[in-house]
Amino acid sequence: MSTCVLHVELGRHLYGGAKQVTYLINALEQHDNIRQHLVCTQDSEIQNAPLGRCNVHALKYSGETDFLFIKRLLSIVKEAKPNIIHIHSRRGADVWGAIIAKMTGIPSVCTRRVDNLESRFSYYKYKQFDAVISISEGVQSVVAKHCEGVKHQLVIHSAVDLDEYSLSKNKQWLHDTFDIPSDHTVIANFAQYISRKGQADVILAMHDVLHKHKKVTCLLFGKGGLEESYQSLIERHGLADNVKLCGFTSDVAKILPNVDIVIHPAYAEGLGVILLQAGASKRAVITSPVGGIPEIVTHKETGLMVAPGDIDAIGESLVSLIEQPTLRYQYGNALYQHVAEKFSITKMANAYVNLYTSLTQGDKDTNKTVKNLVQPS
């Protein structure tokens, strides 16, 4: 018996949650008994991603107040006749998905990727789903407060493509591209320019780092509303020669093998996919014990942890790894081993296959079955 899964992903850019959807769809291609449809927006990058036999439906969508979207989505549901509806993104998709689930009675899954707090009214949204999946224990601890009565509340970790992030080093390319002196240690951060990602703390910490080590360059990749503020902070502290705002990049896999340290001192984080990518590239990381990050990084085993906002600790950790290349190597390799074992695409896909099967066949032991696939033994 075949199963038809209708995925709904409304993100415009092919990173984060949207990238995870491509991993899942392509992995499910290996299962002959699963047929797939994807609903996305007309202006999205995932619309043109290679997705095998998956039928892609690019719909007009103008945001969370686009009430006519429910009519468009319902027309695809009637056409595809799915056995499972899988809602992957927010941007209103969770609300529209809940309405569709209520209207059709089709078993529905909502994957929650962020640990943002929600209002108490979220209970009415989540109770329409048969399963609410969190990408980390950290996310689940937040979303579970709104999921009373939801039958299946599971953790299925996000994944990383080890092949995609195993490119060979080309430091000359990195140094030429970003105008970095050849003898500099390179630190990199990849995140939106928003306060909870901690870039301001990195900038301030670099002021102290450069007092001890002049030959260091810090690259901050991303985009967001605080770009001008960060640039002003860099200039105010005289760091423009060593700290650079590089904008958004789609070359993360190419950049990572050539940097020495990945810094991610976030104040909140659903999981931290950049840390999975850094691990796949065997890079040493410095991060914070928030959200799902402790499920990836263990302090002084697979990287270093600092408390959110502790600028002195960020500086001290950077200096420690700058001065100890052997330790960087050890942390990078240990993180790789952990990521390869616990965050594979196959493991993620198998967990969802078991969930889909249980939802269509009524397996009462789903929680145990899926957790055995995604939790450490």
C-alpha positions as CSV (number, residue, x, y, z in Angstrom):
1,M,0.0,0.0,0.0
2,S,1.4,3.4,-1.0
3,T,1.4,6.5,1.1
4,C,1.0,10.0,-0.4
5,V,2.6,12.8,1.7
6,L,1.8,16.4,1.0
7,H,4.6,18.7,2.3
8,V,3.9,22.4,2.9
9,E,7.0,24.7,3.1
10,L,6.4,28.4,2.7
11,G,10.0,29.7,3.3
12,R,11.3,31.8,0.5
13,H,15.0,30.9,0.8
14,L,16.8,27.5,0.6
15,Y,18.4,27.3,4.0
16,G,17.2,26.4,7.5
17,G,13.9,24.6,7.4
18,A,13.5,24.7,3.7
19,K,16.8,22.9,3.2
20,Q,15.8,20.3,5.7
21,V,12.6,19.7,3.6
22,T,14.8,19.0,0.5
23,Y,16.8,16.5,2.5
24,L,13.7,14.7,3.7
25,I,12.0,14.7,0.3
26,N,15.0,13.3,-1.5
27,A,15.6,10.7,1.2
28,L,12.0,9.5,1.0
29,E,12.6,9.1,-2.8
30,Q,14.3,5.8,-1.8
31,H,11.0,4.4,-0.6
32,D,9.0,3.1,-3.5
33,N,5.8,3.0,-1.5
34,I,5.9,6.8,-0.8
35,R,4.5,9.4,-3.2
36,Q,5.2,13.1,-2.5
37,H,3.8,16.5,-3.3
38,L,5.3,19.8,-2.2
39,V,3.3,23.1,-1.7
40,C,5.6,26.1,-1.8
41,T,5.4,29.8,-2.7
42,Q,5.8,31.1,-6.3
43,D,8.8,33.2,-5.3
44,S,10.7,30.5,-3.3
45,E,14.0,28.9,-4.1
46,I,12.8,25.4,-3.2
47,Q,10.5,25.6,-6.2
48,N,13.4,25.0,-8.4
49,A,15.4,22.6,-6.2
50,P,16.1,19.1,-7.5
51,L,13.4,17.0,-5.8
52,G,13.2,13.8,-7.8
53,R,9.7,12.6,-8.5
54,C,8.1,14.9,-6.0
55,N,5.2,17.0,-7.6
56,V,5.8,20.7,-6.9
57,H,2.9,23.1,-6.6
58,A,4.0,26.7,-6.4
59,L,1.2,28.8,-5.1
60,K,0.7,32.5,-4.7
61,Y,1.2,33.5,-1.1
62,S,1.4,37.0,0.3
63,G,1.9,36.3,3.9
64,E,0.1,35.3,7.1
65,T,-2.9,37.5,6.3
66,D,-3.5,35.9,2.9
67,F,-6.8,34.3,3.8
68,L,-7.4,33.1,0.2
69,F,-4.3,30.8,0.6
70,I,-6.5,28.3,2.4
71,K,-8.6,28.0,-0.8
72,R,-5.6,27.4,-2.9
73,L,-4.1,24.9,-0.5
74,L,-7.4,23.0,-0.3
75,S,-7.5,22.7,-4.1
76,I,-4.1,21.0,-4.0
77,V,-5.2,18.7,-1.2
78,K,-8.2,17.6,-3.3
79,E,-6.0,17.1,-6.3
80,A,-3.2,15.1,-4.6
81,K,-5.4,13.1,-2.2
82,P,-2.7,12.8,0.4
83,N,-2.7,10.3,3.3
84,I,-0.5,12.6,5.3
85,I,-0.2,16.4,5.4
86,H,3.2,17.5,6.7
87,I,3.5,21.2,7.6
88,H,7.2,22.2,7.8
89,S,7.3,26.0,8.2
90,R,5.6,28.7,10.1
91,R,5.0,32.0,8.2
92,G,1.4,31.1,8.7
93,A,1.7,27.6,7.4
94,D,1.1,26.1,10.8
95,V,-2.2,28.0,11.1
96,W,-3.3,27.1,7.5
97,G,-2.2,23.6,8.1
98,A,-4.2,23.3,11.3
99,I,-7.3,24.6,9.5
100,I,-6.8,22.1,6.6
101,A,-6.4,19.3,9.2
102,K,-9.6,20.3,10.9
103,M,-11.5,20.5,7.6
104,T,-10.3,17.3,6.0
105,G,-9.6,15.0,8.8
106,I,-6.4,13.9,7.0
107,P,-3.6,12.8,9.5
108,S,-1.4,15.9,9.8
109,V,2.1,16.5,11.1
110,C,3.6,19.9,12.2
111,T,7.3,20.2,12.5
112,R,8.4,22.9,14.9
113,R,11.9,24.3,14.3
114,V,12.2,27.3,16.7
115,D,12.0,27.7,20.4
116,N,10.2,31.1,20.4
117,L,7.5,31.5,23.0
118,E,3.9,31.5,21.7
119,S,0.7,32.7,23.2
120,R,-1.7,30.4,25.1
121,F,-4.0,30.4,22.1
122,S,-1.4,28.2,20.3
123,Y,-3.1,25.3,22.1
124,Y,-6.0,25.6,19.6
125,K,-3.7,25.4,16.7
126,Y,-1.6,22.4,17.8
127,K,-4.5,20.3,18.9
128,Q,-5.6,20.0,15.3
129,F,-2.5,18.0,14.4
130,D,-2.0,14.3,15.0
131,A,1.7,14.8,15.6
132,V,3.8,17.8,16.6
133,I,7.5,17.2,15.9
134,S,10.3,19.2,17.5
135,I,13.7,19.3,16.0
136,S,15.4,19.3,19.5
137,E,14.6,18.6,23.1
138,G,15.0,22.3,23.6
139,V,12.2,23.1,21.2
140,Q,10.0,20.4,22.6
141,S,10.3,21.8,26.1
142,V,8.7,25.0,24.8
143,V,6.1,23.7,22.4
144,A,4.9,20.9,24.7
145,K,3.2,23.5,26.9
146,H,0.8,24.0,24.1
147,C,0.3,20.4,23.0
148,E,-2.0,18.9,25.6
149,G,-3.9,16.2,23.9
150,V,-1.7,15.8,20.9
151,K,-1.1,12.1,20.5
152,H,2.4,12.1,19.1
153,Q,4.9,14.6,20.5
154,L,8.3,13.5,19.3
155,V,11.8,14.8,18.8
156,I,13.3,14.2,15.3
157,H,16.5,16.1,14.9
158,S,17.4,18.1,11.9
159,A,20.1,16.6,9.7
160,V,23.2,17.6,7.7
161,D,24.5,16.3,4.4
162,L,28.0,15.1,5.2
163,D,28.9,14.9,1.5
164,E,27.9,18.5,0.9
165,Y,30.1,19.8,3.8
166,S,33.2,17.7,3.0
167,L,34.8,19.9,0.4
168,S,38.5,20.2,0.3
169,K,40.3,23.2,1.8
170,N,41.1,26.1,-0.4
171,K,42.4,28.8,2.0
172,Q,43.9,30.9,-0.8
173,W,40.4,31.3,-2.2
174,L,39.0,32.4,1.1
175,H,41.8,34.9,1.8
176,D,41.6,36.3,-1.7
177,T,37.8,36.6,-1.7
178,F,37.6,38.3,1.7
179,D,40.9,40.2,1.6
180,I,42.4,38.4,4.6
181,P,46.2,38.4,5.2
182,S,47.6,34.9,4.6
183,D,48.9,34.5,8.1
184,H,45.7,35.3,9.9
185,T,43.6,33.0,12.0
186,V,40.0,33.2,10.7
187,I,36.9,33.2,12.9
188,A,33.5,33.0,11.3
189,N,29.8,33.4,12.3
190,F,26.8,32.5,10.1
191,A,23.5,33.9,11.3
192,Q,20.9,36.5,10.8
193,Y,21.9,40.0,12.0
194,I,19.5,40.0,14.9
195,S,20.2,40.5,18.6
196,R,19.5,36.9,19.7
197,K,22.3,35.5,17.5
198,G,24.9,37.3,19.6
199,Q,27.0,39.1,16.9
200,A,27.4,42.2,19.0
201,D,29.0,40.2,21.7
202,V,31.4,38.7,19.1
203,I,32.3,42.2,17.9
204,L,33.0,43.4,21.5
205,A,35.0,40.3,22.3
206,M,37.2,40.8,19.3
207,H,38.3,44.1,20.8
208,D,40.0,42.2,23.6
209,V,41.2,39.3,21.4
210,L,43.1,41.7,19.1
211,H,45.0,43.1,22.1
212,K,46.6,39.7,22.5
213,H,46.6,38.5,18.9
214,K,46.8,41.0,16.0
215,K,46.7,38.4,13.2
216,V,43.0,37.5,13.5
217,T,40.1,38.2,11.1
218,C,36.5,37.7,12.0
219,L,33.9,37.2,9.3
220,L,30.2,37.8,10.1
221,F,27.9,36.3,7.4
222,G,24.2,37.1,7.4
223,K,21.6,39.8,6.8
224,G,19.1,41.5,9.0
225,G,17.9,44.7,10.6
226,L,21.0,45.3,12.8
227,E,23.5,45.5,10.0
228,E,24.0,49.2,10.3
229,S,24.2,49.0,14.0
230,Y,26.9,46.3,13.9
231,Q,28.9,48.3,11.3
232,S,28.8,51.3,13.6
233,L,29.9,49.2,16.5
234,I,32.8,47.8,14.5
235,E,33.9,51.3,13.5
236,R,33.5,52.8,16.9
237,H,35.9,50.3,18.4
238,G,38.4,50.6,15.5
239,L,37.9,47.0,14.3
240,A,37.2,47.5,10.6
241,D,40.5,45.9,9.5
242,N,39.8,42.7,11.4
243,V,36.0,42.3,11.7
244,K,34.0,42.3,8.5
245,L,30.2,42.1,7.8
246,C,30.1,39.9,4.7
247,G,26.4,39.7,4.0
248,F,24.4,36.6,3.2
249,T,26.3,33.8,1.6
250,S,25.2,30.6,-0.2
251,D,28.8,29.4,-0.1
252,V,28.7,28.1,3.5
253,A,29.9,24.6,2.5
254,K,32.8,26.2,0.5
255,I,33.8,28.6,3.3
256,L,33.7,26.3,6.3
257,P,36.7,24.1,5.6
258,N,38.9,27.2,5.3
259,V,38.0,28.9,8.6
260,D,39.7,28.0,11.9
261,I,36.9,28.6,14.4
262,V,33.1,28.9,14.1
263,I,31.6,31.2,16.8
264,H,27.8,31.0,17.5
265,P,27.1,32.6,21.0
266,A,23.3,32.6,20.5
267,Y,20.8,33.7,23.2
268,A,18.2,31.3,21.8
269,E,18.3,28.6,19.2
270,G,16.0,25.8,18.1
271,L,18.9,23.5,17.3
272,G,21.7,25.3,15.5
273,V,22.1,23.8,12.0
274,I,25.3,25.9,11.4
275,L,26.9,23.8,14.2
276,L,25.9,20.6,12.4
277,Q,27.5,22.0,9.3
278,A,30.6,23.1,11.2
279,G,30.8,19.5,12.6
280,A,30.5,18.0,9.1
281,S,33.4,20.2,8.1
282,K,35.4,19.3,11.2
283,R,35.6,22.9,12.5
284,A,36.1,23.8,16.1
285,V,33.1,25.7,17.6
286,I,32.3,28.1,20.4
287,T,28.6,28.4,21.3
288,S,26.1,28.8,24.1
289,P,24.1,26.2,26.1
290,V,20.7,27.3,24.9
291,G,17.8,25.6,23.2
292,G,18.9,22.5,21.4
293,I,22.6,23.4,21.2
294,P,23.6,21.1,24.1
295,E,22.3,18.2,22.0
296,I,25.1,19.0,19.5
297,V,28.0,20.4,21.5
298,T,29.3,19.1,24.8
299,H,31.6,21.6,26.6
300,K,35.3,20.7,26.3
301,E,34.5,17.5,24.4
302,T,33.0,18.6,21.0
303,G,33.6,22.3,21.4
304,L,33.5,25.2,23.9
305,M,30.4,26.7,25.6
306,V,30.0,30.2,27.0
307,A,27.1,31.8,28.8
308,P,25.0,34.0,26.5
309,G,26.2,37.6,26.8
310,D,29.4,36.7,28.5
311,I,31.7,38.8,26.4
312,D,34.8,38.1,28.5
313,A,34.2,34.3,28.2
314,I,33.8,34.6,24.4
315,G,37.1,36.5,24.2
316,E,38.9,34.0,26.5
317,S,37.6,31.0,24.5
318,L,38.6,32.6,21.2
319,V,42.1,33.2,22.6
320,S,42.3,29.7,23.9
321,L,41.6,28.1,20.5
322,I,43.7,30.7,18.6
323,E,46.7,29.6,20.7
324,Q,46.0,25.9,20.5
325,P,45.6,24.6,16.9
326,T,45.9,21.0,18.2
327,L,42.8,21.5,20.4
328,R,40.9,23.0,17.5
329,Y,41.7,19.8,15.5
330,Q,40.6,17.6,18.4
331,Y,37.3,19.4,18.9
332,G,36.5,19.5,15.2
333,N,37.1,15.8,14.8
334,A,35.1,14.9,17.9
335,L,32.2,17.1,16.7
336,Y,32.3,15.4,13.3
337,Q,32.0,11.9,14.9
338,H,29.0,13.0,17.0
339,V,27.2,14.7,14.1
340,A,27.8,11.8,11.7
341,E,26.4,9.4,14.2
342,K,23.4,11.3,15.5
343,F,22.3,13.8,12.8
344,S,22.3,11.8,9.5
345,I,19.7,12.4,6.8
346,T,18.9,8.7,6.8
347,K,18.1,8.7,10.5
348,M,15.8,11.7,10.2
349,A,14.0,10.2,7.2
350,N,13.5,6.8,8.8
351,A,12.0,8.4,11.8
352,Y,9.5,10.3,9.7
353,V,8.7,7.1,7.7
354,N,7.9,5.3,10.9
355,L,5.7,8.2,12.0
356,Y,3.8,8.3,8.7
357,T,3.2,4.6,8.9
358,S,1.9,4.8,12.4
359,L,-0.5,7.6,11.5
360,T,-1.9,5.8,8.5
361,Q,-2.0,2.4,10.2
362,G,-2.8,3.4,13.8
363,D,0.3,2.0,15.5
364,K,-0.2,2.8,19.2
365,D,3.6,2.4,19.9
366,T,4.7,5.2,17.7
367,N,6.4,7.2,20.4
368,K,8.6,4.3,21.4
369,T,9.3,3.3,17.8
370,V,10.4,6.7,16.6
371,K,12.3,7.6,19.7
372,N,14.4,4.4,19.3
373,L,15.4,5.7,15.9
374,V,16.3,9.3,16.9
375,Q,17.4,9.1,20.6
376,P,20.8,7.9,21.9
377,S,20.7,4.4,23.2
